[in-house]
Amino acid sequence: MPALPLDELQLTERDPRTGKLRTLPALVIFDETLQKCLDSYLCHAPRKFDASLDCQPEVNEMQKCLHQSVFLTFLRMSTHKESKDHFITPSVFGEIIYNNFLFDIPKILDLCVLFGKGNGLLLQKMIGNIFTQQPSYFSDLDQTLPTVLQVFNNILHKCGLQCEGASAEPQKLEEKVNVTPGSMPLQELKDIVLYLCDTCTTLWAFLDVFPLVCQIFQKHDFCYRLASFYDVAIPELEAAIKRRHYEDKSGFADLWRRISHSRKKMIEAFHILINQVCLQPILESSCENIQPFIEEFLQIFTSVLQERRFLRDYDELFPVEDDVSLLQQASSTLDETRTAYILQAVESAWEGVDRKKAQVVKDPAPPAASNGASAGVESTAEDMEELGAAYGSEDECAGAAAAPLAKVSGVELDSLISQVKDLLPDLGEGFILACLEEYSYNTEQVINNILEDKLVPHLDKLDRRMQRQLKPDPTPLLSSRSNVFQHDEFDVFSRDSVDVSRIQKGKRTREKETTRSLLNDKRLVAEQRERYSQYSVVVEEVPVQPGEAQLYREDYEDEYDDTYDGNQVGANDADSDDELISRRPFTIPQVLRRKGQEEGQEEEEEDDEEEEEEAEKERTKPDHFVQDPAVLRERAEARRLAYLARRGHKHNSSAVVGNAKGQGQNRDTVQERRKKEANKSTRANHNRRAMADRKRNKGMIPS
C-alpha cells in the first residue's frame, strides 16, 4: 500500500479524560513562537558589511551554530518531500507556506543576503522550489518592486536631491529643502550610507541567487531607475564623505568602503539584469528568435546614455564594447547606426577622465554545500577585509568615476563664468569661479544651488562680489619656447657663449662647379685605388720564420697527382632520375602554374591524373557542339566534391534541405543554412561579371 502524504495522514490516540479513541491530523501547521524567533533572526542578524565586533571565541562559536541551525530550519521548511514515505502534497505545501506566511518576499531577500555566500546552489534550489510550488510569489514580487524603488526615492529626498522619473508628483514650492549631503549631520549621513549599502547588497544577492526574476524587475524599468539614481546620488554622497572632518580616520575609511561597496553591487546588479534579460537568451536562441532581445538591449542602453557617471563605472567593470561585439556576431541584421551611437556615447562619457581599466576583484567560487554545514557565520572581520581588498585605498576605490575632471581654463572657463553671470549679474567672477570649481564646472548645478541657498558652508562664507584674480603665468615666454633649433650650438637662450667663428654672413664663396672641374676631381678614384690594389697581390711563397721550419716539415710534401686532370671524370655518366629527385623534388615554375595553384597543390597533381584521363577521353569523343548542361553540372559537382574530400572538408548537402516544414530542424541544418546565406554572394548570379570576363578571355565572346 503506498504511503499517504502527511496532509492526508490521520493519527489515533486515546482521550485521557474519556478513554475513547480519537483521530487527529498528523500535520501541525506551525508554532507561532518559532515563527517570531526566525523572523527576529532574519531582521537583526549581522550582515557581512556590518562593523566588526570583538567577541569572545565562545560567543563566536555559539553564533556560528545558531546561524547554521536557522539555515537548516528554513531549508527544511522549503522542502515538501523528505523521503518516499514522508512528504506533503505539492499543492497543499504551496498553500501552507503562502497562507501562513512561512515565506514572503522580504524573508526571501534576507535569506539571500545572509546565507548566499557559500550556499548559492542550495539557496537557488530552495527558492526555486518555493516559487514553483506557489506561483503567487511571482505576483507578490511584482507588487513589491515599487516599494523597493521607493527606497531610492526616500534616499534622494533625504539628501535634498531629485531624480528624473523618481516621483510622479512635482515638488511643491513651499517644500524648500535646505538639507544636502554636505550639510546634514554626520550621524545622519552614516545612516543613509548604511541604508544604501544594505539595500544594494540585498538586491544584488537576490538577483545573483535567483536570476529568473530579472524579467519582473525589468517590467518596472529597473535598469533605467537604478542608473538614474546612481548618477544623481553617488557623486553627492562621495563628495560629502570627502569634505567631512573626521576625528578618527577610521570613520572616513568605513564610510568610503560602504559607499564603494554600494557602487559595485549596483553595477553588478545592472549587469545581471542585462545578462539575463538580453544576452543569455541571445546565446541560447536560434537566429529567428533573437531580434526581440537585441532590441531590448539597445533600448536599455539608449535610455541610460545620459547617465555619464554610471556609464563610465559600468564600462570600467563590464566593457560595453564586448556586449556589442557579441550582438554583431549573433545577428547579421544588427542596426549598426544605433550600436555606433551607443559606443560613441560611452566614449564621450570618458572625455576628461583618465581611462584605465581596473582589475575586477571577484570572489572565488565557493564549493557547493551538500548540507547546511557550510552555512556557518562568515567572520565579519574577514568580510570587511574583503571589502578593503576590493577598495584598498581612496584613489583605488574611487575608480575611474571618482577621478577628477580635467581642469577647465582659458576661453572655456570664461564662457562658463559668463553663463552664470548673465543670470546672476550681481555676483563677482571670483565667487562664481569658486562655485564652479566646487561643483565640477556644472553651471546648472551652481545656479540652482545659489538660487535655493544650498551652497556648501565654505562657499556661504565667501564674499559674493569677490572679483576674479588673474594668476600670472609661472613659466616665462623664453623658458617655455619650443622649436627645432632649441638647445643647438647657436641657441643664445640656452647657453651663454656661442662660437662666433662658426657664423657665416652672406653666401659662401666656392669654386664654380663646371664639367671640367668635376672630371678633374679624382678624389674618389684615389680612395678606391688603394682598395682594389690589394686584390692584385699574389704570394708565391710563404716566408718561413726560423722557428717554424719544423712545423712545415711535417706537412704532406708529395707532388700533386695530375693524372686525371685532362679527363672529365663522371661527366658522361648516366645519372638516374631517382638521384636527382631525392635531392630536390621537381617544382613547376611560378609563371607556368595555373591560376590559383599553390606550392602545396603540387602534391595533388598525381591525384588529378585520373581526372585528366577522363577529360582526354571526353576530348577524343566526337564534338556535339553543345553538350548537355545537366551532364556538365553533374561532372563539375563530382569533381568539386572529390576535391573537397581530398582537402578534408566535409559537406552535407542533405543538411541544407533539412526536415519537412513544421517538424523542426536539427543543429547541422541551421549551421549549413547560415553558411549558405553568408556565402551566397560568391555563387549563382552574383559573379556574372567575373564569369563574363572568363568567357571573353577564352575567346567565347567576341571583344
Secondary structure as GFF3:
##gff-version 3
##sequence-region A 1 703
A	DSSP	beta_strand	10	14	.	.	.	ID=ss1
A	DSSP	beta_strand	21	25	.	.	.	ID=ss2
A	DSSP	alpha_helix	32	44	.	.	.	ID=ss3
A	DSSP	alpha_helix	57	77	.	.	.	ID=ss4
A	DSSP	alpha_helix	90	99	.	.	.	ID=ss5
A	DSSP	alpha_helix	105	115	.	.	.	ID=ss6
A	DSSP	alpha_helix	120	133	.	.	.	ID=ss7
A	DSSP	alpha_helix	136	158	.	.	.	ID=ss8
A	DSSP	alpha_helix	186	209	.	.	.	ID=ss9
A	DSSP	three_ten_helix	211	213	.	.	.	ID=ss10
A	DSSP	alpha_helix	214	219	.	.	.	ID=ss11
A	DSSP	alpha_helix	222	243	.	.	.	ID=ss12
A	DSSP	alpha_helix	249	274	.	.	.	ID=ss13
A	DSSP	pi_helix	275	279	.	.	.	ID=ss14
A	DSSP	alpha_helix	280	284	.	.	.	ID=ss15
A	DSSP	three_ten_helix	287	289	.	.	.	ID=ss16
A	DSSP	alpha_helix	291	303	.	.	.	ID=ss17
A	DSSP	alpha_helix	308	317	.	.	.	ID=ss18
A	DSSP	alpha_helix	320	330	.	.	.	ID=ss19
A	DSSP	alpha_helix	336	349	.	.	.	ID=ss20
A	DSSP	three_ten_helix	372	374	.	.	.	ID=ss21
A	DSSP	alpha_helix	380	390	.	.	.	ID=ss22
A	DSSP	alpha_helix	394	398	.	.	.	ID=ss23
A	DSSP	alpha_helix	411	423	.	.	.	ID=ss24
A	DSSP	alpha_helix	429	438	.	.	.	ID=ss25
A	DSSP	alpha_helix	443	451	.	.	.	ID=ss26
A	DSSP	alpha_helix	457	460	.	.	.	ID=ss27
A	DSSP	alpha_helix	477	480	.	.	.	ID=ss28
A	DSSP	three_ten_helix	500	502	.	.	.	ID=ss29
A	DSSP	alpha_helix	515	520	.	.	.	ID=ss30
A	DSSP	alpha_helix	523	533	.	.	.	ID=ss31
A	DSSP	three_ten_helix	534	536	.	.	.	ID=ss32
A	DSSP	three_ten_helix	546	548	.	.	.	ID=ss33
A	DSSP	alpha_helix	549	553	.	.	.	ID=ss34
A	DSSP	alpha_helix	577	583	.	.	.	ID=ss35
A	DSSP	three_ten_helix	590	592	.	.	.	ID=ss36
A	DSSP	three_ten_helix	599	604	.	.	.	ID=ss37
A	DSSP	alpha_helix	609	620	.	.	.	ID=ss38
A	DSSP	alpha_helix	629	647	.	.	.	ID=ss39
A	DSSP	alpha_helix	653	657	.	.	.	ID=ss40
A	DSSP	alpha_helix	667	678	.	.	.	ID=ss41
A	DSSP	three_ten_helix	680	682	.	.	.	ID=ss42
A	DSSP	three_ten_helix	684	687	.	.	.	ID=ss43
A	DSSP	alpha_helix	688	697	.	.	.	ID=ss44
###
